[in-house]
Amino acid sequence: MSEDFQLALGRASRVAVFRVEPDRDLLQAMGKIAERSGIRTGLIVSAVGSLKRARLRNMKVFPRELPVRDEHRSFIDVDGPLEILSLSGNLLMGEGGGVTVHAHMAVSKVDDGGIKVLGGHLVEGNITYLMVEIAIAEVEDVDIIRAVHPERKGFELTVRRPSWGMPPYI
């Protein structure tokens, strides 16, 4: 039987604060910033701005067999203008190398005189409008990556080596 969770303790060090210019893919821009600034492990701590178009992904059914595939998901495309209300997640090295971004986003849109709020998993296709300002905190002293879970067969945060003498599972 596995434990309730994996644990790696680290400390926040640098914070990368940046602006993404108009007409850029938000997910791709975040990955580029992390790689260019040398952030291998990071947490998204703040994001504000506007989008021309949002593309969000959500689960629509629980699959009978894993892994979860696109046929088990719903993708929605929403034309703007849209305001980013929140963006949270992490940036980790993938087991094959390169930075992976796992983030969820909530956006708002004026619809029939009222405001509609939508949210979901951040995928490619979220196009910035005027600008988006983001802060990513680098996390040091942890050995975690995004790797395929042997049972669930999806990419998940994986503790490779516990830090500070802690066991990886608690």
N, C-alpha and C positions, 0 to 999 in steps of 0.2 A: 504494500500500500504506500502510495506517495504521500508526502506531507502536504500541508495547505498551500505553501508558496515557497518560491526561491527568494533568497535575499543576498544582496551585495551592498555594502555600505561604502559610500564615497563622499566626496566633498565638491561643492561647486567652486569653480575657479574663475576663468574668464567668462565674460558675457559678450557675445557678438550681437551688435545692434546694427541693423541694416534696412535699407529701403529697396524694395523691388519696383523697378520702373514699369510704366504702362505697357500693356500688350505682351506680358510675359506669363509663362505657365508657372503658377505659384509653387507647385510641388517640385518641379525641376530647378527653380531658382533656389529653393531651400537646400536641396542636395548640393548644388554648386557652391553655395556659400559655406556650407559645412566642410566640403572637401578643400576649398581654397584657404579657409582659415585654420585647417588642421584639426577640426573638431571630429573626434571619433565616437564620442558619446556625449549626447546633449539632450536638454529638455527645453521645449518651447515654453517660454514664460510669458510672452506677450505678443499680440498681433492685432493691428487695427488697419483698416483701409477699405477699399472698394474693389468690386469685381465687375467686369463686363459680362462674364458668364461663369456660372458655377456648374460643376459636375460632381455629384455626390453618390456614394455607394452605401447601400444598406442591405442587411440580410432580409430575405423574404420568406424563406422556409428553412427549417432544420433538416439537413440532408440525412438520409438513412445511413449512408456510408461517408466516411471522411476520405479525402479532404473536402473542405468547402470549395466549391467551384463557382464560376460566374453564373451558371444556370440556377444557383441557389440564392443569387443576389439580385437586387434591383438597382439600376443606374438611373439617375434623373439628371437631366440637363435643364438649367434654368437661366434664361436670359435676364440681364440686369437692366437697370442698375441695382446692385446688391451691396449691402454693408456687411463686413465681417464683424460678427458679434463676439465670437470666440474661436480660438484655434489652439488646440492642446495636443501634446503627443511627445514623441521622442525621436532622436536620430541615433542610430546604432550602426556599427560595421556589420555587414552581412558575412555569413560564413565563407562566401566566395570572394570577399573583398568588396570595397566600395561602400559608401554610406547609404543606408536605407532610412526613409522617413516614414514613420507610422503616426498619422495624425487624424484627428476628427475636427470638424468645423461646423459652426452654426452661422448662418447668414440670414439677413432680413431683406424683404422686398415689399415695396408698396404694391398692393393688389386690390383693385376695386375700392380705392380710398382708404383701405385699412392696411395694416402691416402683417405680413405673413412671415413666419420663421421656419426655416428648414435646416436640417443638419444631417450629417453622415460622415462616412470615411472619406478622407481627402485622396483623390486620384488625379491623374493627369487630366487637363482640360479646364482647370480653373484659371481664367485669364484676368490679369489685373487691369484695373481701369486707371485712375489717376496715380495711385501708388498704394503700396502696402508696406507698413513698418513692422518689423519683427525683431524680437529679442530671443536669443538662444543661449542658455547657460550651459557651459561645458562642465561635465562631471568627470572628475579624476579619481584615481585609486580604485577603479572597478574593472573587472575583467568580464564584461558582458557583451554578447553579440546577438544578432537576429539569426536564428537557425531553425531548421525544420524539426518540429517536435515528433518523436518517433511514433507516438500513438495517434495524435490529432492531425499529423501530416501537413500542418500549416507552419508558416514562419512565425516564431515567437521569440520574445526576449528570453535569453538563455544565459544563466550564470555559469561561466567556465571555471572560475576559481573564486571562491569566497574571499572577501577582503577583511582585514582587521581581525583575523582569527575566528571569524564567525563560520558556522556550518552553512552550506548552501541551501539546505532545506530546514524549515522550522515548522 
